[in-house]
Amino acid sequence: MKIAIFTDTYPPFINGVSTSCFNLVQVLKKNGHDVIVVTPRSDNGKFEFKDGIIYIPGLELKWLYGYRLTGFYSKKIIKILKEFGVELIHNQTDITVGQFARLAARELKVPMIYTYHTAYEDYTYYFVRGLMDRIGKKMMRGYAKGIANNCTEFITPSIKTKEYMRSIGSDIYINVVPTGIDFSIFDEKLIDYQKQKEFKEAHKIDEDAKVFLLLGRVAQEKSMDVSIKGYAAFINKHPEMKTKMIVVGDGPQRNELELLTHELKIADKVDFIGKVPASEVPFYYHLADIYTSASITETQGLTFMEAMASKTIVLARFDTNLADTITDGQNGFFFTDENSFIEKVERIFALDNESKNKVIENSLKTVDMYSIDKFYLNIMEVYNRALKKFW
């Protein structure tokens, strides 16, 4: 099958959608399909078609994680797709690249699959800046219903997102296809212990210290401040314990969170690492004793599964989206506020080896459900159904 993937974010960008698209492309190629990716450049360069990827120049939106606005249409790209013989377009986005995907599918007379990665009403504050937020959210709900009705097949990565679409009145058929992850890159056999030792020395982390990890886009919707406040509360209750929190990632809230650590008097306990290459992400999971996140805007929560695959204990703020992934006390832990954060951290650190290994064993069983091979089988069912509609 000849497939074109349209996405506004692709490596070297680091985020959930970028990872999802990259994994999709790799597993499609692995199974003998031909794939072209259409995506904005990550720099200010010119149009380029290289190694199966069409890089489109665009205007950088510095206030929105560096996303780039491209043109809505390109005859040059349409020509490339015609010569490629594209049979199906899989759209992963809604900004300019997403609009182009719809125009291309219509012109080339091929089915368009759409994956709804993001509940946009959770991000309206970036556009309305607190003004008319209610109206902004209402508009985003209407927009979500509209895009769902204008594709051949519609995909959500989780039950939560499907239920959201139902709650806003969408009655179209919805395929729930959790994103597949190549868990082999998180294998403990790949741990560089010398690098771990050097990192701990550089960041003044004692060998017997417990390491907390926050990882992802440092932005309001990720609620990292909640985890940082919980960590501060834990330190206040257990000042005798050696601990460190590592924050991996970058974004518009970084300065605010750094200031928060000073206000909480834990700045010496929290190190902000900044953005790292995707290939280095497993290193930080393996470095940590606890991976924690307070985000409740995730459509799937890939980082939780990555942490599980790395045999790192997960401590997540409770969200219905995670109810099918995490069972409290069995393969991870939930908290709801600062008190329960402290309670769960105490419980995790009190686990004996047998109990800890049981949690890890259960978490590895959980991530098996999200294997890249199962993802491929699910996505091909959707693709084949879409193609039949065009016979």
Contacts in CASP RR format, 6 or more apart in sequence:
PFRMAT RR
TARGET T0000
AUTHOR 0000-0000-0000
METHOD contacts of the structure
MODEL  1
MKIAIFTDTYPPFINGVSTSCFNLVQVLKKNGHDVIVVTPRSDNGKFEFK
DGIIYIPGLELKWLYGYRLTGFYSKKIIKILKEFGVELIHNQTDITVGQF
ARLAARELKVPMIYTYHTAYEDYTYYFVRGLMDRIGKKMMRGYAKGIANN
CTEFITPSIKTKEYMRSIGSDIYINVVPTGIDFSIFDEKLIDYQKQKEFK
EAHKIDEDAKVFLLLGRVAQEKSMDVSIKGYAAFINKHPEMKTKMIVVGD
GPQRNELELLTHELKIADKVDFIGKVPASEVPFYYHLADIYTSASITETQ
GLTFMEAMASKTIVLARFDTNLADTITDGQNGFFFTDENSFIEKVERIFA
LDNESKNKVIENSLKTVDMYSIDKFYLNIMEVYNRALKKFW
1 28 0 8 1.000
1 33 0 8 1.000
1 34 0 8 1.000
1 87 0 8 1.000
1 88 0 8 1.000
1 383 0 8 1.000
2 33 0 8 1.000
2 34 0 8 1.000
2 35 0 8 1.000
2 36 0 8 1.000
2 84 0 8 1.000
2 85 0 8 1.000
2 86 0 8 1.000
2 87 0 8 1.000
2 88 0 8 1.000
3 28 0 8 1.000
3 33 0 8 1.000
3 34 0 8 1.000
3 35 0 8 1.000
3 36 0 8 1.000
3 86 0 8 1.000
3 87 0 8 1.000
3 88 0 8 1.000
3 89 0 8 1.000
3 90 0 8 1.000
3 383 0 8 1.000
4 35 0 8 1.000
4 36 0 8 1.000
4 37 0 8 1.000
4 38 0 8 1.000
4 81 0 8 1.000
4 84 0 8 1.000
4 86 0 8 1.000
4 88 0 8 1.000
4 89 0 8 1.000
4 90 0 8 1.000
4 104 0 8 1.000
5 21 0 8 1.000
5 24 0 8 1.000
5 25 0 8 1.000
5 35 0 8 1.000
5 36 0 8 1.000
5 37 0 8 1.000
5 38 0 8 1.000
5 90 0 8 1.000
5 92 0 8 1.000
6 38 0 8 1.000
6 39 0 8 1.000
6 89 0 8 1.000
6 90 0 8 1.000
6 91 0 8 1.000
6 92 0 8 1.000
6 93 0 8 1.000
6 97 0 8 1.000
6 98 0 8 1.000
6 100 0 8 1.000
6 101 0 8 1.000
6 104 0 8 1.000
7 17 0 8 1.000
7 18 0 8 1.000
7 21 0 8 1.000
7 37 0 8 1.000
7 38 0 8 1.000
7 39 0 8 1.000
7 91 0 8 1.000
7 92 0 8 1.000
7 93 0 8 1.000
7 97 0 8 1.000
8 17 0 8 1.000
8 39 0 8 1.000
8 40 0 8 1.000
8 67 0 8 1.000
8 68 0 8 1.000
8 92 0 8 1.000
8 93 0 8 1.000
8 95 0 8 1.000
8 96 0 8 1.000
8 97 0 8 1.000
8 98 0 8 1.000
9 15 0 8 1.000
9 17 0 8 1.000
9 18 0 8 1.000
9 21 0 8 1.000
9 39 0 8 1.000
9 67 0 8 1.000
9 93 0 8 1.000
10 18 0 8 1.000
10 21 0 8 1.000
10 22 0 8 1.000
10 37 0 8 1.000
10 39 0 8 1.000
10 53 0 8 1.000
11 18 0 8 1.000
11 22 0 8 1.000
11 278 0 8 1.000
12 42 0 8 1.000
12 277 0 8 1.000
12 278 0 8 1.000
13 42 0 8 1.000
14 216 0 8 1.000
14 249 0 8 1.000
14 275 0 8 1.000
14 276 0 8 1.000
14 277 0 8 1.000
14 278 0 8 1.000
14 281 0 8 1.000
15 65 0 8 1.000
15 216 0 8 1.000
15 217 0 8 1.000
16 117 0 8 1.000
16 179 0 8 1.000
16 302 0 8 1.000
17 92 0 8 1.000
17 93 0 8 1.000
17 117 0 8 1.000
17 118 0 8 1.000
18 278 0 8 1.000
19 179 0 8 1.000
19 181 0 8 1.000
19 278 0 8 1.000
19 302 0 8 1.000
20 92 0 8 1.000
20 115 0 8 1.000
20 117 0 8 1.000
20 157 0 8 1.000
20 179 0 8 1.000
20 180 0 8 1.000
20 302 0 8 1.000
21 37 0 8 1.000
21 92 0 8 1.000
23 179 0 8 1.000
23 180 0 8 1.000
23 181 0 8 1.000
23 182 0 8 1.000
23 372 0 8 1.000
23 375 0 8 1.000
24 90 0 8 1.000
24 179 0 8 1.000
24 375 0 8 1.000
24 379 0 8 1.000
25 35 0 8 1.000
25 37 0 8 1.000
26 182 0 8 1.000
26 372 0 8 1.000
27 180 0 8 1.000
27 372 0 8 1.000
27 373 0 8 1.000
27 375 0 8 1.000
27 376 0 8 1.000
28 35 0 8 1.000
28 376 0 8 1.000
29 35 0 8 1.000
30 376 0 8 1.000
31 376 0 8 1.000
34 84 0 8 1.000
35 52 0 8 1.000
36 52 0 8 1.000
36 53 0 8 1.000
36 54 0 8 1.000
36 80 0 8 1.000
36 81 0 8 1.000
36 84 0 8 1.000
36 86 0 8 1.000
37 52 0 8 1.000
37 53 0 8 1.000
37 54 0 8 1.000
38 54 0 8 1.000
38 56 0 8 1.000
38 77 0 8 1.000
38 97 0 8 1.000
38 100 0 8 1.000
38 101 0 8 1.000
39 53 0 8 1.000
39 54 0 8 1.000
39 55 0 8 1.000
39 56 0 8 1.000
39 97 0 8 1.000
40 55 0 8 1.000
40 56 0 8 1.000
40 57 0 8 1.000
40 58 0 8 1.000
40 67 0 8 1.000
40 68 0 8 1.000
40 70 0 8 1.000
40 97 0 8 1.000
41 48 0 8 1.000
41 55 0 8 1.000
41 56 0 8 1.000
41 57 0 8 1.000
41 58 0 8 1.000
41 68 0 8 1.000
42 68 0 8 1.000
44 57 0 8 1.000
44 60 0 8 1.000
45 55 0 8 1.000
45 57 0 8 1.000
46 57 0 8 1.000
47 54 0 8 1.000
47 55 0 8 1.000
47 56 0 8 1.000
47 57 0 8 1.000
47 76 0 8 1.000
48 54 0 8 1.000
48 55 0 8 1.000
49 55 0 8 1.000
49 80 0 8 1.000
54 77 0 8 1.000
54 80 0 8 1.000
56 70 0 8 1.000
56 71 0 8 1.000
56 74 0 8 1.000
56 77 0 8 1.000
56 97 0 8 1.000
57 68 0 8 1.000
57 70 0 8 1.000
58 68 0 8 1.000
58 69 0 8 1.000
58 70 0 8 1.000
58 71 0 8 1.000
59 68 0 8 1.000
59 69 0 8 1.000
60 66 0 8 1.000
60 67 0 8 1.000
60 68 0 8 1.000
61 67 0 8 1.000
61 68 0 8 1.000
61 69 0 8 1.000
63 126 0 8 1.000
63 252 0 8 1.000
64 126 0 8 1.000
65 217 0 8 1.000
65 219 0 8 1.000
65 251 0 8 1.000
65 252 0 8 1.000
67 95 0 8 1.000
69 95 0 8 1.000
69 96 0 8 1.000
70 96 0 8 1.000
70 97 0 8 1.000
70 100 0 8 1.000
71 96 0 8 1.000
71 100 0 8 1.000
72 96 0 8 1.000
72 99 0 8 1.000
72 100 0 8 1.000
72 103 0 8 1.000
73 100 0 8 1.000
73 103 0 8 1.000
74 100 0 8 1.000
77 100 0 8 1.000
77 104 0 8 1.000
78 104 0 8 1.000
78 107 0 8 1.000
78 108 0 8 1.000
81 104 0 8 1.000
81 108 0 8 1.000
82 108 0 8 1.000
86 108 0 8 1.000
86 110 0 8 1.000
87 110 0 8 1.000
87 387 0 8 1.000
88 110 0 8 1.000
88 111 0 8 1.000
88 112 0 8 1.000
88 113 0 8 1.000
88 383 0 8 1.000
88 386 0 8 1.000
88 387 0 8 1.000
89 101 0 8 1.000
89 104 0 8 1.000
89 105 0 8 1.000
89 108 0 8 1.000
89 110 0 8 1.000
89 111 0 8 1.000
89 112 0 8 1.000
89 113 0 8 1.000
90 112 0 8 1.000
90 113 0 8 1.000
90 114 0 8 1.000
90 115 0 8 1.000
90 383 0 8 1.000
91 98 0 8 1.000
91 101 0 8 1.000
91 102 0 8 1.000
91 105 0 8 1.000
91 112 0 8 1.000
91 113 0 8 1.000
91 114 0 8 1.000
91 115 0 8 1.000
91 151 0 8 1.000
92 114 0 8 1.000
92 115 0 8 1.000
92 117 0 8 1.000
93 101 0 8 1.000
93 117 0 8 1.000
94 120 0 8 1.000
94 143 0 8 1.000
94 147 0 8 1.000
101 112 0 8 1.000
102 112 0 8 1.000
102 150 0 8 1.000
102 151 0 8 1.000
105 111 0 8 1.000
105 112 0 8 1.000
105 152 0 8 1.000
109 390 0 8 1.000
110 390 0 8 1.000
111 152 0 8 1.000
111 153 0 8 1.000
111 386 0 8 1.000
111 387 0 8 1.000
111 389 0 8 1.000
111 390 0 8 1.000
112 151 0 8 1.000
112 152 0 8 1.000
112 386 0 8 1.000
113 151 0 8 1.000
113 152 0 8 1.000
113 153 0 8 1.000
113 154 0 8 1.000
113 155 0 8 1.000
113 382 0 8 1.000
113 383 0 8 1.000
113 386 0 8 1.000
114 147 0 8 1.000
114 148 0 8 1.000
114 151 0 8 1.000
114 153 0 8 1.000
114 154 0 8 1.000
114 155 0 8 1.000
115 155 0 8 1.000
115 156 0 8 1.000
115 157 0 8 1.000
115 177 0 8 1.000
116 144 0 8 1.000
116 147 0 8 1.000
116 148 0 8 1.000
116 154 0 8 1.000
116 155 0 8 1.000
116 156 0 8 1.000
116 161 0 8 1.000
116 165 0 8 1.000
116 299 0 8 1.000
117 157 0 8 1.000
117 299 0 8 1.000
118 299 0 8 1.000
119 144 0 8 1.000
119 161 0 8 1.000
119 164 0 8 1.000
119 297 0 8 1.000
119 299 0 8 1.000
120 140 0 8 1.000
120 143 0 8 1.000
120 144 0 8 1.000
121 136 0 8 1.000
121 137 0 8 1.000
121 140 0 8 1.000
121 141 0 8 1.000
121 144 0 8 1.000
122 221 0 8 1.000
122 297 0 8 1.000
123 221 0 8 1.000
124 133 0 8 1.000
124 136 0 8 1.000
124 137 0 8 1.000
124 140 0 8 1.000
125 133 0 8 1.000
125 220 0 8 1.000
127 136 0 8 1.000
128 135 0 8 1.000
128 136 0 8 1.000
141 168 0 8 1.000
142 168 0 8 1.000
144 165 0 8 1.000
144 168 0 8 1.000
144 170 0 8 1.000
145 165 0 8 1.000
145 168 0 8 1.000
145 169 0 8 1.000
145 170 0 8 1.000
148 154 0 8 1.000
148 165 0 8 1.000
148 170 0 8 1.000
148 172 0 8 1.000
148 174 0 8 1.000
149 170 0 8 1.000
149 172 0 8 1.000
152 386 0 8 1.000
152 389 0 8 1.000
152 390 0 8 1.000
153 173 0 8 1.000
153 175 0 8 1.000
153 382 0 8 1.000
153 385 0 8 1.000
153 386 0 8 1.000
154 172 0 8 1.000
154 173 0 8 1.000
154 174 0 8 1.000
154 175 0 8 1.000
155 174 0 8 1.000
155 175 0 8 1.000
155 176 0 8 1.000
155 177 0 8 1.000
155 382 0 8 1.000
156 162 0 8 1.000
156 165 0 8 1.000
156 174 0 8 1.000
156 175 0 8 1.000
156 176 0 8 1.000
156 177 0 8 1.000
156 299 0 8 1.000
157 176 0 8 1.000
157 177 0 8 1.000
157 178 0 8 1.000
157 179 0 8 1.000
157 299 0 8 1.000
157 300 0 8 1.000
158 176 0 8 1.000
158 178 0 8 1.000
158 299 0 8 1.000
158 300 0 8 1.000
158 321 0 8 1.000
158 324 0 8 1.000
159 176 0 8 1.000
159 321 0 8 1.000
159 324 0 8 1.000
160 299 0 8 1.000
160 319 0 8 1.000
160 320 0 8 1.000
160 321 0 8 1.000
161 299 0 8 1.000
161 300 0 8 1.000
161 321 0 8 1.000
162 174 0 8 1.000
162 176 0 8 1.000
165 172 0 8 1.000
165 174 0 8 1.000
175 378 0 8 1.000
175 381 0 8 1.000
175 382 0 8 1.000
177 375 0 8 1.000
177 378 0 8 1.000
177 379 0 8 1.000
177 382 0 8 1.000
178 300 0 8 1.000
178 369 0 8 1.000
178 370 0 8 1.000
178 375 0 8 1.000
178 378 0 8 1.000
179 300 0 8 1.000
179 302 0 8 1.000
179 370 0 8 1.000
179 375 0 8 1.000
180 370 0 8 1.000
180 371 0 8 1.000
180 372 0 8 1.000
180 374 0 8 1.000
180 375 0 8 1.000
181 302 0 8 1.000
181 305 0 8 1.000
181 306 0 8 1.000
181 309 0 8 1.000
181 367 0 8 1.000
181 370 0 8 1.000
181 371 0 8 1.000
181 372 0 8 1.000
181 375 0 8 1.000
182 372 0 8 1.000
183 305 0 8 1.000
183 306 0 8 1.000
183 309 0 8 1.000
183 367 0 8 1.000
183 371 0 8 1.000
183 372 0 8 1.000
185 279 0 8 1.000
185 282 0 8 1.000
186 282 0 8 1.000
186 285 0 8 1.000
186 286 0 8 1.000
186 306 0 8 1.000
186 309 0 8 1.000
186 310 0 8 1.000
188 286 0 8 1.000
188 310 0 8 1.000
188 311 0 8 1.000
190 282 0 8 1.000
191 283 0 8 1.000
191 286 0 8 1.000
192 283 0 8 1.000
195 283 0 8 1.000
196 283 0 8 1.000
196 286 0 8 1.000
196 287 0 8 1.000
199 205 0 8 1.000
199 287 0 8 1.000
200 206 0 8 1.000
200 207 0 8 1.000
200 209 0 8 1.000
200 287 0 8 1.000
203 244 0 8 1.000
203 246 0 8 1.000
203 271 0 8 1.000
205 211 0 8 1.000
205 244 0 8 1.000
206 242 0 8 1.000
208 242 0 8 1.000
209 242 0 8 1.000
209 243 0 8 1.000
209 244 0 8 1.000
210 241 0 8 1.000
210 242 0 8 1.000
210 243 0 8 1.000
210 244 0 8 1.000
210 289 0 8 1.000
210 290 0 8 1.000
210 349 0 8 1.000
211 243 0 8 1.000
211 244 0 8 1.000
211 245 0 8 1.000
211 246 0 8 1.000
211 287 0 8 1.000
211 288 0 8 1.000
211 289 0 8 1.000
211 290 0 8 1.000
212 227 0 8 1.000
212 231 0 8 1.000
212 243 0 8 1.000
212 244 0 8 1.000
212 245 0 8 1.000
212 246 0 8 1.000
212 288 0 8 1.000
212 289 0 8 1.000
212 290 0 8 1.000
212 292 0 8 1.000
213 245 0 8 1.000
213 246 0 8 1.000
213 248 0 8 1.000
213 284 0 8 1.000
213 285 0 8 1.000
213 287 0 8 1.000
213 288 0 8 1.000
213 290 0 8 1.000
213 291 0 8 1.000
213 292 0 8 1.000
213 307 0 8 1.000
213 312 0 8 1.000
214 224 0 8 1.000
214 227 0 8 1.000
214 228 0 8 1.000
214 245 0 8 1.000
214 246 0 8 1.000
214 247 0 8 1.000
214 248 0 8 1.000
214 292 0 8 1.000
214 293 0 8 1.000
215 247 0 8 1.000
215 248 0 8 1.000
215 249 0 8 1.000
215 281 0 8 1.000
215 284 0 8 1.000
215 285 0 8 1.000
215 291 0 8 1.000
215 293 0 8 1.000
215 303 0 8 1.000
216 222 0 8 1.000
216 248 0 8 1.000
216 249 0 8 1.000
216 303 0 8 1.000
217 249 0 8 1.000
217 250 0 8 1.000
217 251 0 8 1.000
218 224 0 8 1.000
218 247 0 8 1.000
218 249 0 8 1.000
218 250 0 8 1.000
218 251 0 8 1.000
218 252 0 8 1.000
218 253 0 8 1.000
218 254 0 8 1.000
218 257 0 8 1.000
218 272 0 8 1.000
218 274 0 8 1.000
219 251 0 8 1.000
219 252 0 8 1.000
219 253 0 8 1.000
220 252 0 8 1.000
220 253 0 8 1.000
221 295 0 8 1.000
221 297 0 8 1.000
222 253 0 8 1.000
222 293 0 8 1.000
222 294 0 8 1.000
222 295 0 8 1.000
222 297 0 8 1.000
223 293 0 8 1.000
223 294 0 8 1.000
223 295 0 8 1.000
223 296 0 8 1.000
223 297 0 8 1.000
223 317 0 8 1.000
224 247 0 8 1.000
224 253 0 8 1.000
224 257 0 8 1.000
224 293 0 8 1.000
224 294 0 8 1.000
224 295 0 8 1.000
225 253 0 8 1.000
225 256 0 8 1.000
225 257 0 8 1.000
225 260 0 8 1.000
225 294 0 8 1.000
226 294 0 8 1.000
226 317 0 8 1.000
227 292 0 8 1.000
227 293 0 8 1.000
227 294 0 8 1.000
227 317 0 8 1.000
227 341 0 8 1.000
228 245 0 8 1.000
228 257 0 8 1.000
228 260 0 8 1.000
228 261 0 8 1.000
228 264 0 8 1.000
228 266 0 8 1.000
228 270 0 8 1.000
229 260 0 8 1.000
229 264 0 8 1.000
229 338 0 8 1.000
230 338 0 8 1.000
230 341 0 8 1.000
230 342 0 8 1.000
231 243 0 8 1.000
231 245 0 8 1.000
231 266 0 8 1.000
231 269 0 8 1.000
231 270 0 8 1.000
231 292 0 8 1.000
231 341 0 8 1.000
232 261 0 8 1.000
232 264 0 8 1.000
232 265 0 8 1.000
232 266 0 8 1.000
233 338 0 8 1.000
233 339 0 8 1.000
233 341 0 8 1.000
233 342 0 8 1.000
234 243 0 8 1.000
234 341 0 8 1.000
234 342 0 8 1.000
234 345 0 8 1.000
234 346 0 8 1.000
235 241 0 8 1.000
235 243 0 8 1.000
235 266 0 8 1.000
235 269 0 8 1.000
237 342 0 8 1.000
238 346 0 8 1.000
241 349 0 8 1.000
243 269 0 8 1.000
244 269 0 8 1.000
244 270 0 8 1.000
244 271 0 8 1.000
245 266 0 8 1.000
245 269 0 8 1.000
245 270 0 8 1.000
245 271 0 8 1.000
246 270 0 8 1.000
246 271 0 8 1.000
246 273 0 8 1.000
246 284 0 8 1.000
246 287 0 8 1.000
246 288 0 8 1.000
247 257 0 8 1.000
247 270 0 8 1.000
247 271 0 8 1.000
247 272 0 8 1.000
247 273 0 8 1.000
247 274 0 8 1.000
248 273 0 8 1.000
248 274 0 8 1.000
248 276 0 8 1.000
248 281 0 8 1.000
248 284 0 8 1.000
249 273 0 8 1.000
249 274 0 8 1.000
249 275 0 8 1.000
249 276 0 8 1.000
250 274 0 8 1.000
250 275 0 8 1.000
254 272 0 8 1.000
254 274 0 8 1.000
257 272 0 8 1.000
258 267 0 8 1.000
258 272 0 8 1.000
261 267 0 8 1.000
261 269 0 8 1.000
261 270 0 8 1.000
273 284 0 8 1.000
276 284 0 8 1.000
281 306 0 8 1.000
282 306 0 8 1.000
282 310 0 8 1.000
285 291 0 8 1.000
285 306 0 8 1.000
285 307 0 8 1.000
285 310 0 8 1.000
285 312 0 8 1.000
286 310 0 8 1.000
286 311 0 8 1.000
286 312 0 8 1.000
288 307 0 8 1.000
288 312 0 8 1.000
289 312 0 8 1.000
289 313 0 8 1.000
289 348 0 8 1.000
290 312 0 8 1.000
290 313 0 8 1.000
290 314 0 8 1.000
290 315 0 8 1.000
290 345 0 8 1.000
290 348 0 8 1.000
291 303 0 8 1.000
291 304 0 8 1.000
291 307 0 8 1.000
291 310 0 8 1.000
291 312 0 8 1.000
291 313 0 8 1.000
291 314 0 8 1.000
291 315 0 8 1.000
292 314 0 8 1.000
292 315 0 8 1.000
292 316 0 8 1.000
293 303 0 8 1.000
293 304 0 8 1.000
293 315 0 8 1.000
293 316 0 8 1.000
293 317 0 8 1.000
294 316 0 8 1.000
294 317 0 8 1.000
295 317 0 8 1.000
295 319 0 8 1.000
296 317 0 8 1.000
296 319 0 8 1.000
296 321 0 8 1.000
298 319 0 8 1.000
298 321 0 8 1.000
298 322 0 8 1.000
299 321 0 8 1.000
300 321 0 8 1.000
301 321 0 8 1.000
301 322 0 8 1.000
301 325 0 8 1.000
304 314 0 8 1.000
304 316 0 8 1.000
304 322 0 8 1.000
304 325 0 8 1.000
304 326 0 8 1.000
305 325 0 8 1.000
305 366 0 8 1.000
305 367 0 8 1.000
305 370 0 8 1.000
307 313 0 8 1.000
307 314 0 8 1.000
308 314 0 8 1.000
308 331 0 8 1.000
308 332 0 8 1.000
308 363 0 8 1.000
308 364 0 8 1.000
308 366 0 8 1.000
308 367 0 8 1.000
309 364 0 8 1.000
309 367 0 8 1.000
311 360 0 8 1.000
311 363 0 8 1.000
311 364 0 8 1.000
313 332 0 8 1.000
313 333 0 8 1.000
313 348 0 8 1.000
313 356 0 8 1.000
313 359 0 8 1.000
313 360 0 8 1.000
314 326 0 8 1.000
314 331 0 8 1.000
314 332 0 8 1.000
314 333 0 8 1.000
314 363 0 8 1.000
315 332 0 8 1.000
315 333 0 8 1.000
315 334 0 8 1.000
315 335 0 8 1.000
315 341 0 8 1.000
315 344 0 8 1.000
315 345 0 8 1.000
315 348 0 8 1.000
316 322 0 8 1.000
316 326 0 8 1.000
316 332 0 8 1.000
316 333 0 8 1.000
316 334 0 8 1.000
316 335 0 8 1.000
317 334 0 8 1.000
317 335 0 8 1.000
317 336 0 8 1.000
318 334 0 8 1.000
318 335 0 8 1.000
318 336 0 8 1.000
322 334 0 8 1.000
325 366 0 8 1.000
326 332 0 8 1.000
326 333 0 8 1.000
326 334 0 8 1.000
326 366 0 8 1.000
327 362 0 8 1.000
328 334 0 8 1.000
329 347 0 8 1.000
329 359 0 8 1.000
330 359 0 8 1.000
330 362 0 8 1.000
331 359 0 8 1.000
331 362 0 8 1.000
331 363 0 8 1.000
331 365 0 8 1.000
331 366 0 8 1.000
332 359 0 8 1.000
332 362 0 8 1.000
332 363 0 8 1.000
333 344 0 8 1.000
333 347 0 8 1.000
333 348 0 8 1.000
334 340 0 8 1.000
334 344 0 8 1.000
335 341 0 8 1.000
335 343 0 8 1.000
335 344 0 8 1.000
351 359 0 8 1.000
END
